[in-house]
Amino acid sequence: GHPHVGDVRQRGLMAGIELVQDWRTRRPFELRERAGIRVCEAMARRGVLTRPIGNVIVLMPPYCTTRPQARRMVAALAKAVAEVL
């Protein structure tokens, strides 16, 4: 439900969150804008380490992740996207 999230893909605990300029058209960010990198940097400032693949944020928590930890990851992602985009 975010204007800059074009798609969320998931397999097991792995999730890819695609960042786009406009969710209606799914128009992508130019790679030179570094949207994925900037969101990951903002997440790192919140204590959550992850990495982008282009403009897709990849979340790969270990199987031992607790519900509170998973909620923290998702909250950090939401705040980082709001801050950066």
PDB file with SEQRES, HELIX, SHEET and CRYST1 records, atoms N, CA, C and O in Angstrom:
SEQRES   1 A   85  GLY HIS PRO HIS VAL GLY ASP VAL ARG GLN ARG GLY LEU          
SEQRES   2 A   85  MET ALA GLY ILE GLU LEU VAL GLN ASP TRP ARG THR ARG          
SEQRES   3 A   85  ARG PRO PHE GLU LEU ARG GLU ARG ALA GLY ILE ARG VAL          
SEQRES   4 A   85  CYS GLU ALA MET ALA ARG ARG GLY VAL LEU THR ARG PRO          
SEQRES   5 A   85  ILE GLY ASN VAL ILE VAL LEU MET PRO PRO TYR CYS THR          
SEQRES   6 A   85  THR ARG PRO GLN ALA ARG ARG MET VAL ALA ALA LEU ALA          
SEQRES   7 A   85  LYS ALA VAL ALA GLU VAL LEU                                  
HELIX    1 AA1 LEU A   31  GLU A   33  5                                   3    
HELIX    2 AA2 ALA A   35  ARG A   45  1                                  11    
HELIX    3 AA3 ARG A   67  VAL A   84  1                                  18    
SHEET    1 AA1 4 VAL A   5  ARG A  11  0                                        
SHEET    2 AA1 4 MET A  14  ASP A  22 -1                                        
SHEET    3 AA1 4 VAL A  56  LEU A  59 -1                                        
SHEET    4 AA1 4 ARG A  51  ILE A  53 -1                                        
CRYST1    1.000    1.000    1.000  90.00  90.00  90.00 P 1           1          
ATOM      1  N   GLY A   1       0.798  -1.204   0.000  1.00  0.00           N  
ATOM      2  CA  GLY A   1       0.000   0.000   0.000  1.00  0.00           C  
ATOM      3  C   GLY A   1       0.838   1.265   0.000  1.00  0.00           C  
ATOM      4  O   GLY A   1       0.347   2.314   0.417  1.00  0.00           O  
ATOM      5  N   HIS A   2       2.075   1.208  -0.449  1.00  0.00           N  
ATOM      6  CA  HIS A   2       2.937   2.396  -0.472  1.00  0.00           C  
ATOM      7  C   HIS A   2       3.100   2.870  -1.917  1.00  0.00           C  
ATOM      8  O   HIS A   2       3.235   2.039  -2.815  1.00  0.00           O  
ATOM      9  N   PRO A   3       3.091   4.177  -2.163  1.00  0.00           N  
ATOM     10  CA  PRO A   3       3.165   4.680  -3.543  1.00  0.00           C  
ATOM     11  C   PRO A   3       4.458   4.363  -4.278  1.00  0.00           C  
ATOM     12  O   PRO A   3       4.513   4.486  -5.501  1.00  0.00           O  
ATOM     13  N   HIS A   4       5.508   3.954  -3.553  1.00  0.00           N  
ATOM     14  CA  HIS A   4       6.778   3.635  -4.200  1.00  0.00           C  
ATOM     15  C   HIS A   4       7.114   2.145  -4.167  1.00  0.00           C  
ATOM     16  O   HIS A   4       8.240   1.760  -4.482  1.00  0.00           O  
ATOM     17  N   VAL A   5       6.159   1.311  -3.792  1.00  0.00           N  
ATOM     18  CA  VAL A   5       6.364  -0.140  -3.807  1.00  0.00           C  
ATOM     19  C   VAL A   5       5.548  -0.711  -4.964  1.00  0.00           C  
ATOM     20  O   VAL A   5       4.317  -0.704  -4.944  1.00  0.00           O  
ATOM     21  N   GLY A   6       6.262  -1.202  -5.967  1.00  0.00           N  
ATOM     22  CA  GLY A   6       5.590  -1.726  -7.148  1.00  0.00           C  
ATOM     23  C   GLY A   6       5.170  -3.168  -6.999  1.00  0.00           C  
ATOM     24  O   GLY A   6       4.160  -3.582  -7.567  1.00  0.00           O  
ATOM     25  N   ASP A   7       5.936  -3.949  -6.237  1.00  0.00           N  
ATOM     26  CA  ASP A   7       5.631  -5.368  -6.105  1.00  0.00           C  
ATOM     27  C   ASP A   7       6.377  -5.920  -4.901  1.00  0.00           C  
ATOM     28  O   ASP A   7       7.452  -5.438  -4.544  1.00  0.00           O  
ATOM     29  N   VAL A   8       5.796  -6.927  -4.288  1.00  0.00           N  
ATOM     30  CA  VAL A   8       6.459  -7.669  -3.216  1.00  0.00           C  
ATOM     31  C   VAL A   8       6.427  -9.133  -3.635  1.00  0.00           C  
ATOM     32  O   VAL A   8       5.360  -9.713  -3.839  1.00  0.00           O  
ATOM     33  N   ARG A   9       7.605  -9.715  -3.758  1.00  0.00           N  
ATOM     34  CA  ARG A   9       7.726 -11.127  -4.136  1.00  0.00           C  
ATOM     35  C   ARG A   9       8.310 -11.884  -2.944  1.00  0.00           C  
ATOM     36  O   ARG A   9       9.223 -11.403  -2.274  1.00  0.00           O  
ATOM     37  N   GLN A  10       7.769 -13.072  -2.694  1.00  0.00           N  
ATOM     38  CA  GLN A  10       8.212 -13.819  -1.525  1.00  0.00           C  
ATOM     39  C   GLN A  10       8.285 -15.305  -1.825  1.00  0.00           C  
ATOM     40  O   GLN A  10       7.441 -15.864  -2.525  1.00  0.00           O  
ATOM     41  N   ARG A  11       9.313 -15.925  -1.279  1.00  0.00           N  
ATOM     42  CA  ARG A  11       9.461 -17.378  -1.324  1.00  0.00           C  
ATOM     43  C   ARG A  11      10.000 -17.767   0.042  1.00  0.00           C  
ATOM     44  O   ARG A  11      11.143 -17.449   0.370  1.00  0.00           O  
ATOM     45  N   GLY A  12       9.192 -18.451   0.842  1.00  0.00           N  
ATOM     46  CA  GLY A  12       9.602 -18.782   2.201  1.00  0.00           C  
ATOM     47  C   GLY A  12       9.813 -17.503   2.997  1.00  0.00           C  
ATOM     48  O   GLY A  12       8.938 -16.638   3.031  1.00  0.00           O  
ATOM     49  N   LEU A  13      10.966 -17.383   3.635  1.00  0.00           N  
ATOM     50  CA  LEU A  13      11.272 -16.166   4.390  1.00  0.00           C  
ATOM     51  C   LEU A  13      11.944 -15.094   3.545  1.00  0.00           C  
ATOM     52  O   LEU A  13      12.112 -13.967   4.011  1.00  0.00           O  
ATOM     53  N   MET A  14      12.327 -15.412   2.326  1.00  0.00           N  
ATOM     54  CA  MET A  14      12.960 -14.419   1.456  1.00  0.00           C  
ATOM     55  C   MET A  14      11.895 -13.542   0.816  1.00  0.00           C  
ATOM     56  O   MET A  14      10.869 -14.035   0.345  1.00  0.00           O  
ATOM     57  N   ALA A  15      12.148 -12.240   0.803  1.00  0.00           N  
ATOM     58  CA  ALA A  15      11.203 -11.316   0.174  1.00  0.00           C  
ATOM     59  C   ALA A  15      11.979 -10.275  -0.623  1.00  0.00           C  
ATOM     60  O   ALA A  15      13.053  -9.833  -0.214  1.00  0.00           O  
ATOM     61  N   GLY A  16      11.423  -9.896  -1.758  1.00  0.00           N  
ATOM     62  CA  GLY A  16      11.973  -8.829  -2.579  1.00  0.00           C  
ATOM     63  C   GLY A  16      10.932  -7.737  -2.717  1.00  0.00           C  
ATOM     64  O   GLY A  16       9.813  -7.987  -3.164  1.00  0.00           O  
ATOM     65  N   ILE A  17      11.302  -6.528  -2.333  1.00  0.00           N  
ATOM     66  CA  ILE A  17      10.389  -5.387  -2.385  1.00  0.00           C  
ATOM     67  C   ILE A  17      10.882  -4.465  -3.495  1.00  0.00           C  
ATOM     68  O   ILE A  17      11.948  -3.859  -3.382  1.00  0.00           O  
ATOM     69  N   GLU A  18      10.104  -4.364  -4.561  1.00  0.00           N  
ATOM     70  CA  GLU A  18      10.499  -3.577  -5.723  1.00  0.00           C  
ATOM     71  C   GLU A  18      10.109  -2.112  -5.525  1.00  0.00           C  
ATOM     72  O   GLU A  18       8.942  -1.793  -5.297  1.00  0.00           O  
ATOM     73  N   LEU A  19      11.099  -1.235  -5.615  1.00  0.00           N  
ATOM     74  CA  LEU A  19      10.863   0.202  -5.479  1.00  0.00           C  
ATOM     75  C   LEU A  19      10.644   0.805  -6.867  1.00  0.00           C  
ATOM     76  O   LEU A  19      11.414   0.558  -7.796  1.00  0.00           O  
ATOM     77  N   VAL A  20       9.584   1.598  -6.990  1.00  0.00           N  
ATOM     78  CA  VAL A  20       9.254   2.231  -8.267  1.00  0.00           C  
ATOM     79  C   VAL A  20       8.899   3.695  -8.030  1.00  0.00           C  
ATOM     80  O   VAL A  20       8.606   4.106  -6.907  1.00  0.00           O  
ATOM     81  N   GLN A  21       8.930   4.468  -9.109  1.00  0.00           N  
ATOM     82  CA  GLN A  21       8.573   5.887  -8.993  1.00  0.00           C  
ATOM     83  C   GLN A  21       7.083   6.068  -8.732  1.00  0.00           C  
ATOM     84  O   GLN A  21       6.678   6.973  -8.002  1.00  0.00           O  
ATOM     85  N   ASP A  22       6.268   5.201  -9.333  1.00  0.00           N  
ATOM     86  CA  ASP A  22       4.819   5.304  -9.189  1.00  0.00           C  
ATOM     87  C   ASP A  22       4.230   3.893  -9.230  1.00  0.00           C  
ATOM     88  O   ASP A  22       4.399   3.181 -10.219  1.00  0.00           O  
ATOM     89  N   TRP A  23       3.552   3.493  -8.177  1.00  0.00           N  
ATOM     90  CA  TRP A  23       3.044   2.116  -8.100  1.00  0.00           C  
ATOM     91  C   TRP A  23       1.963   1.842  -9.149  1.00  0.00           C  
ATOM     92  O   TRP A  23       1.775   0.697  -9.558  1.00  0.00           O  
ATOM     93  N   ARG A  24       1.253   2.886  -9.587  1.00  0.00           N  
ATOM     94  CA  ARG A  24       0.192   2.670 -10.583  1.00  0.00           C  
ATOM     95  C   ARG A  24       0.760   2.238 -11.928  1.00  0.00           C  
ATOM     96  O   ARG A  24       0.241   1.324 -12.569  1.00  0.00           O  
ATOM     97  N   THR A  25       1.831   2.906 -12.347  1.00  0.00           N  
ATOM     98  CA  THR A  25       2.431   2.606 -13.653  1.00  0.00           C  
ATOM     99  C   THR A  25       3.601   1.645 -13.535  1.00  0.00           C  
ATOM    100  O   THR A  25       4.064   1.099 -14.536  1.00  0.00           O  
ATOM    101  N   ARG A  26       4.079   1.438 -12.317  1.00  0.00           N  
ATOM    102  CA  ARG A  26       5.272   0.617 -12.032  1.00  0.00           C  
ATOM    103  C   ARG A  26       6.495   1.137 -12.773  1.00  0.00           C  
ATOM    104  O   ARG A  26       7.386   0.366 -13.130  1.00  0.00           O  
ATOM    105  N   ARG A  27       6.537   2.437 -13.002  1.00  0.00           N  
ATOM    106  CA  ARG A  27       7.691   3.056 -13.656  1.00  0.00           C  
ATOM    107  C   ARG A  27       8.888   2.956 -12.711  1.00  0.00           C  
ATOM    108  O   ARG A  27       8.817   3.434 -11.579  1.00  0.00           O  
ATOM    109  N   PRO A  28       9.982   2.343 -13.158  1.00  0.00           N  
ATOM    110  CA  PRO A  28      11.127   2.123 -12.269  1.00  0.00           C  
ATOM    111  C   PRO A  28      11.948   3.391 -12.049  1.00  0.00           C  
ATOM    112  O   PRO A  28      11.914   4.327 -12.848  1.00  0.00           O  
ATOM    113  N   PHE A  29      12.677   3.391 -10.954  1.00  0.00           N  
ATOM    114  CA  PHE A  29      13.678   4.422 -10.727  1.00  0.00           C  
ATOM    115  C   PHE A  29      14.861   4.132 -11.651  1.00  0.00           C  
ATOM    116  O   PHE A  29      15.158   2.972 -11.938  1.00  0.00           O  
ATOM    117  N   GLU A  30      15.518   5.160 -12.103  1.00  0.00           N  
ATOM    118  CA  GLU A  30      16.769   4.981 -12.839  1.00  0.00           C  
ATOM    119  C   GLU A  30      17.805   4.444 -11.851  1.00  0.00           C  
ATOM    120  O   GLU A  30      17.824   4.857 -10.692  1.00  0.00           O  
ATOM    121  N   LEU A  31      18.657   3.535 -12.297  1.00  0.00           N  
ATOM    122  CA  LEU A  31      19.669   2.970 -11.396  1.00  0.00           C  
ATOM    123  C   LEU A  31      20.604   4.035 -10.853  1.00  0.00           C  
ATOM    124  O   LEU A  31      21.087   3.913  -9.728  1.00  0.00           O  
ATOM    125  N   ARG A  32      20.867   5.072 -11.625  1.00  0.00           N  
ATOM    126  CA  ARG A  32      21.770   6.132 -11.148  1.00  0.00           C  
ATOM    127  C   ARG A  32      21.186   6.910  -9.969  1.00  0.00           C  
ATOM    128  O   ARG A  32      21.914   7.614  -9.270  1.00  0.00           O  
ATOM    129  N   GLU A  33      19.864   6.786  -9.744  1.00  0.00           N  
ATOM    130  CA  GLU A  33      19.239   7.437  -8.594  1.00  0.00           C  
ATOM    131  C   GLU A  33      19.545   6.703  -7.288  1.00  0.00           C  
ATOM    132  O   GLU A  33      19.371   7.254  -6.200  1.00  0.00           O  
ATOM    133  N   ARG A  34      20.005   5.449  -7.408  1.00  0.00           N  
ATOM    134  CA  ARG A  34      20.431   4.652  -6.255  1.00  0.00           C  
ATOM    135  C   ARG A  34      19.346   4.516  -5.185  1.00  0.00           C  
ATOM    136  O   ARG A  34      19.650   4.506  -3.993  1.00  0.00           O  
ATOM    137  N   ALA A  35      18.092   4.411  -5.603  1.00  0.00           N  
ATOM    138  CA  ALA A  35      16.977   4.322  -4.650  1.00  0.00           C  
ATOM    139  C   ALA A  35      17.150   3.130  -3.711  1.00  0.00           C  
ATOM    140  O   ALA A  35      16.994   3.273  -2.498  1.00  0.00           O  
ATOM    141  N   GLY A  36      17.468   1.965  -4.255  1.00  0.00           N  
ATOM    142  CA  GLY A  36      17.639   0.778  -3.419  1.00  0.00           C  
ATOM    143  C   GLY A  36      18.786   0.924  -2.431  1.00  0.00           C  
ATOM    144  O   GLY A  36      18.660   0.557  -1.263  1.00  0.00           O  
ATOM    145  N   ILE A  37      19.885   1.454  -2.898  1.00  0.00           N  
ATOM    146  CA  ILE A  37      21.051   1.647  -2.021  1.00  0.00           C  
ATOM    147  C   ILE A  37      20.724   2.634  -0.911  1.00  0.00           C  
ATOM    148  O   ILE A  37      21.061   2.400   0.250  1.00  0.00           O  
ATOM    149  N   ARG A  38      20.074   3.726  -1.258  1.00  0.00           N  
ATOM    150  CA  ARG A  38      19.741   4.740  -0.250  1.00  0.00           C  
ATOM    151  C   ARG A  38      18.771   4.196   0.796  1.00  0.00           C  
ATOM    152  O   ARG A  38      18.897   4.515   1.979  1.00  0.00           O  
ATOM    153  N   VAL A  39      17.802   3.378   0.373  1.00  0.00           N  
ATOM    154  CA  VAL A  39      16.871   2.781   1.342  1.00  0.00           C  
ATOM    155  C   VAL A  39      17.625   1.812   2.255  1.00  0.00           C  
ATOM    156  O   VAL A  39      17.387   1.798   3.463  1.00  0.00           O  
ATOM    157  N   CYS A  40      18.522   1.009   1.701  1.00  0.00           N  
ATOM    158  CA  CYS A  40      19.303   0.079   2.523  1.00  0.00           C  
ATOM    159  C   CYS A  40      20.196   0.826   3.514  1.00  0.00           C  
ATOM    160  O   CYS A  40      20.372   0.373   4.645  1.00  0.00           O  
ATOM    161  N   GLU A  41      20.755   1.952   3.107  1.00  0.00           N  
ATOM    162  CA  GLU A  41      21.567   2.761   4.028  1.00  0.00           C  
ATOM    163  C   GLU A  41      20.708   3.296   5.169  1.00  0.00           C  
ATOM    164  O   GLU A  41      21.140   3.312   6.322  1.00  0.00           O  
ATOM    165  N   ALA A  42      19.487   3.736   4.848  1.00  0.00           N  
ATOM    166  CA  ALA A  42      18.578   4.224   5.890  1.00  0.00           C  
ATOM    167  C   ALA A  42      18.162   3.088   6.829  1.00  0.00           C  
ATOM    168  O   ALA A  42      17.992   3.307   8.029  1.00  0.00           O  
ATOM    169  N   MET A  43      18.002   1.892   6.296  1.00  0.00           N  
ATOM    170  CA  MET A  43      17.692   0.742   7.151  1.00  0.00           C  
ATOM    171  C   MET A  43      18.865   0.419   8.062  1.00  0.00           C  
ATOM    172  O   MET A  43      18.667   0.095   9.233  1.00  0.00           O  
ATOM    173  N   ALA A  44      20.086   0.503   7.539  1.00  0.00           N  
ATOM    174  CA  ALA A  44      21.277   0.227   8.357  1.00  0.00           C  
ATOM    175  C   ALA A  44      21.367   1.201   9.523  1.00  0.00           C  
ATOM    176  O   ALA A  44      21.774   0.818  10.619  1.00  0.00           O  
ATOM    177  N   ARG A  45      20.991   2.459   9.299  1.00  0.00           N  
ATOM    178  CA  ARG A  45      20.988   3.432  10.401  1.00  0.00           C  
ATOM    179  C   ARG A  45      19.982   3.042  11.476  1.00  0.00           C  
ATOM    180  O   ARG A  45      20.092   3.483  12.620  1.00  0.00           O  
ATOM    181  N   ARG A  46      19.011   2.224  11.118  1.00  0.00           N  
ATOM    182  CA  ARG A  46      18.006   1.738  12.064  1.00  0.00           C  
ATOM    183  C   ARG A  46      18.359   0.351  12.605  1.00  0.00           C  
ATOM    184  O   ARG A  46      17.553  -0.272  13.297  1.00  0.00           O  
ATOM    185  N   GLY A  47      19.552  -0.125  12.290  1.00  0.00           N  
ATOM    186  CA  GLY A  47      20.028  -1.392  12.832  1.00  0.00           C  
ATOM    187  C   GLY A  47      19.653  -2.630  12.040  1.00  0.00           C  
ATOM    188  O   GLY A  47      19.808  -3.744  12.540  1.00  0.00           O  
ATOM    189  N   VAL A  48      19.159  -2.467  10.807  1.00  0.00           N  
ATOM    190  CA  VAL A  48      18.782  -3.611   9.984  1.00  0.00           C  
ATOM    191  C   VAL A  48      19.669  -3.621   8.745  1.00  0.00           C  
ATOM    192  O   VAL A  48      19.653  -2.686   7.945  1.00  0.00           O  
ATOM    193  N   LEU A  49      20.443  -4.696   8.600  1.00  0.00           N  
ATOM    194  CA  LEU A  49      21.346  -4.802   7.460  1.00  0.00           C  
ATOM    195  C   LEU A  49      20.706  -5.642   6.368  1.00  0.00           C  
ATOM    196  O   LEU A  49      20.234  -6.751   6.621  1.00  0.00           O  
ATOM    197  N   THR A  50      20.694  -5.118   5.175  1.00  0.00           N  
ATOM    198  CA  THR A  50      20.176  -5.828   4.016  1.00  0.00           C  
ATOM    199  C   THR A  50      20.900  -5.304   2.793  1.00  0.00           C  
ATOM    200  O   THR A  50      21.826  -4.500   2.904  1.00  0.00           O  
ATOM    201  N   ARG A  51      20.474  -5.762   1.626  1.00  0.00           N  
ATOM    202  CA  ARG A  51      21.139  -5.302   0.412  1.00  0.00           C  
ATOM    203  C   ARG A  51      20.116  -5.176  -0.704  1.00  0.00           C  
ATOM    204  O   ARG A  51      19.107  -5.881  -0.725  1.00  0.00           O  
ATOM    205  N   PRO A  52      20.388  -4.275  -1.623  1.00  0.00           N  
ATOM    206  CA  PRO A  52      19.498  -4.165  -2.777  1.00  0.00           C  
ATOM    207  C   PRO A  52      20.057  -4.955  -3.956  1.00  0.00           C  
ATOM    208  O   PRO A  52      21.261  -5.192  -4.050  1.00  0.00           O  
ATOM    209  N   ILE A  53      19.179  -5.348  -4.831  1.00  0.00           N  
ATOM    210  CA  ILE A  53      19.565  -5.817  -6.160  1.00  0.00           C  
ATOM    211  C   ILE A  53      18.906  -4.820  -7.093  1.00  0.00           C  
ATOM    212  O   ILE A  53      17.725  -4.940  -7.420  1.00  0.00           O  
ATOM    213  N   GLY A  54      19.677  -3.840  -7.515  1.00  0.00           N  
ATOM    214  CA  GLY A  54      19.098  -2.736  -8.275  1.00  0.00           C  
ATOM    215  C   GLY A  54      18.137  -1.982  -7.375  1.00  0.00           C  
ATOM    216  O   GLY A  54      18.535  -1.474  -6.327  1.00  0.00           O  
ATOM    217  N   ASN A  55      16.874  -1.904  -7.774  1.00  0.00           N  
ATOM    218  CA  ASN A  55      15.856  -1.219  -6.987  1.00  0.00           C  
ATOM    219  C   ASN A  55      14.943  -2.194  -6.249  1.00  0.00           C  
ATOM    220  O   ASN A  55      13.807  -1.860  -5.912  1.00  0.00           O  
ATOM    221  N   VAL A  56      15.443  -3.389  -6.004  1.00  0.00           N  
ATOM    222  CA  VAL A  56      14.694  -4.377  -5.218  1.00  0.00           C  
ATOM    223  C   VAL A  56      15.426  -4.573  -3.895  1.00  0.00           C  
ATOM    224  O   VAL A  56      16.601  -4.940  -3.867  1.00  0.00           O  
ATOM    225  N   ILE A  57      14.712  -4.321  -2.804  1.00  0.00           N  
ATOM    226  CA  ILE A  57      15.271  -4.542  -1.470  1.00  0.00           C  
ATOM    227  C   ILE A  57      15.041  -6.010  -1.121  1.00  0.00           C  
ATOM    228  O   ILE A  57      13.919  -6.512  -1.204  1.00  0.00           O  
ATOM    229  N   VAL A  58      16.106  -6.683  -0.734  1.00  0.00           N  
ATOM    230  CA  VAL A  58      16.024  -8.113  -0.436  1.00  0.00           C  
ATOM    231  C   VAL A  58      16.089  -8.317   1.078  1.00  0.00           C  
ATOM    232  O   VAL A  58      17.042  -7.901   1.738  1.00  0.00           O  
ATOM    233  N   LEU A  59      15.063  -8.961   1.603  1.00  0.00           N  
ATOM    234  CA  LEU A  59      15.053  -9.338   3.012  1.00  0.00           C  
ATOM    235  C   LEU A  59      15.220 -10.847   3.078  1.00  0.00           C  
ATOM    236  O   LEU A  59      14.422 -11.596   2.514  1.00  0.00           O  
ATOM    237  N   MET A  60      16.277 -11.292   3.779  1.00  0.00           N  
ATOM    238  CA  MET A  60      16.549 -12.723   3.925  1.00  0.00           C  
ATOM    239  C   MET A  60      16.875 -13.034   5.376  1.00  0.00           C  
ATOM    240  O   MET A  60      18.031 -13.290   5.710  1.00  0.00           O  
ATOM    241  N   PRO A  61      15.871 -13.014   6.237  1.00  0.00           N  
ATOM    242  CA  PRO A  61      16.152 -13.296   7.646  1.00  0.00           C  
ATOM    243  C   PRO A  61      16.456 -14.774   7.860  1.00  0.00           C  
ATOM    244  O   PRO A  61      15.949 -15.623   7.126  1.00  0.00           O  
ATOM    245  N   PRO A  62      17.274 -15.088   8.852  1.00  0.00           N  
ATOM    246  CA  PRO A  62      17.534 -16.491   9.163  1.00  0.00           C  
ATOM    247  C   PRO A  62      16.269 -17.136   9.741  1.00  0.00           C  
ATOM    248  O   PRO A  62      15.371 -16.446  10.223  1.00  0.00           O  
ATOM    249  N   TYR A  63      16.217 -18.462   9.683  1.00  0.00           N  
ATOM    250  CA  TYR A  63      15.047 -19.182  10.175  1.00  0.00           C  
ATOM    251  C   TYR A  63      14.810 -18.978  11.667  1.00  0.00           C  
ATOM    252  O   TYR A  63      13.693 -19.173  12.146  1.00  0.00           O  
ATOM    253  N   CYS A  64      15.827 -18.596  12.394  1.00  0.00           N  
ATOM    254  CA  CYS A  64      15.667 -18.409  13.838  1.00  0.00           C  
ATOM    255  C   CYS A  64      15.141 -17.019  14.195  1.00  0.00           C  
ATOM    256  O   CYS A  64      15.074 -16.674  15.375  1.00  0.00           O  
ATOM    257  N   THR A  65      14.769 -16.218  13.198  1.00  0.00           N  
ATOM    258  CA  THR A  65      14.250 -14.875  13.444  1.00  0.00           C  
ATOM    259  C   THR A  65      12.937 -14.953  14.221  1.00  0.00           C  
ATOM    260  O   THR A  65      12.049 -15.738  13.891  1.00  0.00           O  
ATOM    261  N   THR A  66      12.834 -14.130  15.252  1.00  0.00           N  
ATOM    262  CA  THR A  66      11.608 -14.093  16.056  1.00  0.00           C  
ATOM    263  C   THR A  66      10.607 -13.126  15.419  1.00  0.00           C  
ATOM    264  O   THR A  66      10.971 -12.310  14.573  1.00  0.00           O  
ATOM    265  N   ARG A  67       9.359 -13.227  15.831  1.00  0.00           N  
ATOM    266  CA  ARG A  67       8.330 -12.304  15.324  1.00  0.00           C  
ATOM    267  C   ARG A  67       8.682 -10.843  15.616  1.00  0.00           C  
ATOM    268  O   ARG A  67       8.559 -10.001  14.726  1.00  0.00           O  
ATOM    269  N   PRO A  68       9.119 -10.520  16.838  1.00  0.00           N  
ATOM    270  CA  PRO A  68       9.499  -9.124  17.096  1.00  0.00           C  
ATOM    271  C   PRO A  68      10.643  -8.655  16.173  1.00  0.00           C  
ATOM    272  O   PRO A  68      10.650  -7.508  15.726  1.00  0.00           O  
ATOM    273  N   GLN A  69      11.588  -9.530  15.898  1.00  0.00           N  
ATOM    274  CA  GLN A  69      12.678  -9.161  14.993  1.00  0.00           C  
ATOM    275  C   GLN A  69      12.159  -8.937  13.576  1.00  0.00           C  
ATOM    276  O   GLN A  69      12.578  -7.999  12.899  1.00  0.00           O  
ATOM    277  N   ALA A  70      11.254  -9.792  13.132  1.00  0.00           N  
ATOM    278  CA  ALA A  70      10.667  -9.622  11.791  1.00  0.00           C  
ATOM    279  C   ALA A  70       9.876  -8.320  11.722  1.00  0.00           C  
ATOM    280  O   ALA A  70       9.944  -7.601  10.725  1.00  0.00           O  
ATOM    281  N   ARG A  71       9.139  -8.020  12.763  1.00  0.00           N  
ATOM    282  CA  ARG A  71       8.385  -6.748  12.795  1.00  0.00           C  
ATOM    283  C   ARG A  71       9.339  -5.558  12.753  1.00  0.00           C  
ATOM    284  O   ARG A  71       9.059  -4.555  12.098  1.00  0.00           O  
ATOM    285  N   ARG A  72      10.458  -5.673  13.450  1.00  0.00           N  
ATOM    286  CA  ARG A  72      11.447  -4.593  13.443  1.00  0.00           C  
ATOM    287  C   ARG A  72      12.008  -4.388  12.036  1.00  0.00           C  
ATOM    288  O   ARG A  72      12.197  -3.251  11.605  1.00  0.00           O  
ATOM    289  N   MET A  73      12.271  -5.472  11.325  1.00  0.00           N  
ATOM    290  CA  MET A  73      12.780  -5.369   9.953  1.00  0.00           C  
ATOM    291  C   MET A  73      11.778  -4.647   9.059  1.00  0.00           C  
ATOM    292  O   MET A  73      12.140  -3.743   8.306  1.00  0.00           O  
ATOM    293  N   VAL A  74      10.524  -5.054   9.151  1.00  0.00           N  
ATOM    294  CA  VAL A  74       9.488  -4.455   8.305  1.00  0.00           C  
ATOM    295  C   VAL A  74       9.274  -2.987   8.680  1.00  0.00           C  
ATOM    296  O   VAL A  74       9.099  -2.146   7.798  1.00  0.00           O  
ATOM    297  N   ALA A  75       9.286  -2.677   9.961  1.00  0.00           N  
ATOM    298  CA  ALA A  75       9.132  -1.287  10.395  1.00  0.00           C  
ATOM    299  C   ALA A  75      10.300  -0.435   9.903  1.00  0.00           C  
ATOM    300  O   ALA A  75      10.098   0.692   9.453  1.00  0.00           O  
ATOM    301  N   ALA A  76      11.516  -0.965   9.987  1.00  0.00           N  
ATOM    302  CA  ALA A  76      12.689  -0.225   9.505  1.00  0.00           C  
ATOM    303  C   ALA A  76      12.589   0.010   8.002  1.00  0.00           C  
ATOM    304  O   ALA A  76      12.950   1.081   7.514  1.00  0.00           O  
ATOM    305  N   LEU A  77      12.104  -0.981   7.273  1.00  0.00           N  
ATOM    306  CA  LEU A  77      11.929  -0.819   5.835  1.00  0.00           C  
ATOM    307  C   LEU A  77      10.905   0.269   5.533  1.00  0.00           C  
ATOM    308  O   LEU A  77      11.150   1.134   4.693  1.00  0.00           O  
ATOM    309  N   ALA A  78       9.756   0.233   6.215  1.00  0.00           N  
ATOM    310  CA  ALA A  78       8.722   1.233   5.972  1.00  0.00           C  
ATOM    311  C   ALA A  78       9.223   2.648   6.284  1.00  0.00           C  
ATOM    312  O   ALA A  78       8.957   3.583   5.529  1.00  0.00           O  
ATOM    313  N   LYS A  79       9.943   2.799   7.391  1.00  0.00           N  
ATOM    314  CA  LYS A  79      10.464   4.130   7.766  1.00  0.00           C  
ATOM    315  C   LYS A  79      11.536   4.581   6.780  1.00  0.00           C  
ATOM    316  O   LYS A  79      11.593   5.757   6.422  1.00  0.00           O  
ATOM    317  N   ALA A  80      12.385   3.654   6.341  1.00  0.00           N  
ATOM    318  CA  ALA A  80      13.450   4.001   5.407  1.00  0.00           C  
ATOM    319  C   ALA A  80      12.868   4.422   4.060  1.00  0.00           C  
ATOM    320  O   ALA A  80      13.324   5.403   3.471  1.00  0.00           O  
ATOM    321  N   VAL A  81      11.878   3.702   3.571  1.00  0.00           N  
ATOM    322  CA  VAL A  81      11.245   4.072   2.298  1.00  0.00           C  
ATOM    323  C   VAL A  81      10.598   5.443   2.412  1.00  0.00           C  
ATOM    324  O   VAL A  81      10.733   6.275   1.515  1.00  0.00           O  
ATOM    325  N   ALA A  82       9.892   5.680   3.521  1.00  0.00           N  
ATOM    326  CA  ALA A  82       9.249   6.979   3.735  1.00  0.00           C  
ATOM    327  C   ALA A  82      10.277   8.107   3.809  1.00  0.00           C  
ATOM    328  O   ALA A  82      10.048   9.194   3.279  1.00  0.00           O  
ATOM    329  N   GLU A  83      11.408   7.847   4.465  1.00  0.00           N  
ATOM    330  CA  GLU A  83      12.451   8.861   4.613  1.00  0.00           C  
ATOM    331  C   GLU A  83      13.126   9.170   3.269  1.00  0.00           C  
ATOM    332  O   GLU A  83      13.317  10.336   2.921  1.00  0.00           O  
ATOM    333  N   VAL A  84      13.477   8.144   2.533  1.00  0.00           N  
ATOM    334  CA  VAL A  84      14.283   8.309   1.314  1.00  0.00           C  
ATOM    335  C   VAL A  84      13.432   8.721   0.111  1.00  0.00           C  
ATOM    336  O   VAL A  84      13.845   9.557  -0.692  1.00  0.00           O  
ATOM    337  N   LEU A  85      12.253   8.134  -0.004  1.00  0.00           N  
ATOM    338  CA  LEU A  85      11.461   8.373  -1.203  1.00  0.00           C  
ATOM    339  C   LEU A  85      10.277   9.282  -0.897  1.00  0.00           C  
ATOM    340  O   LEU A  85       9.492   9.596  -1.791  1.00  0.00           O  
TER     341      LEU A  85                                                      
END                                                                             
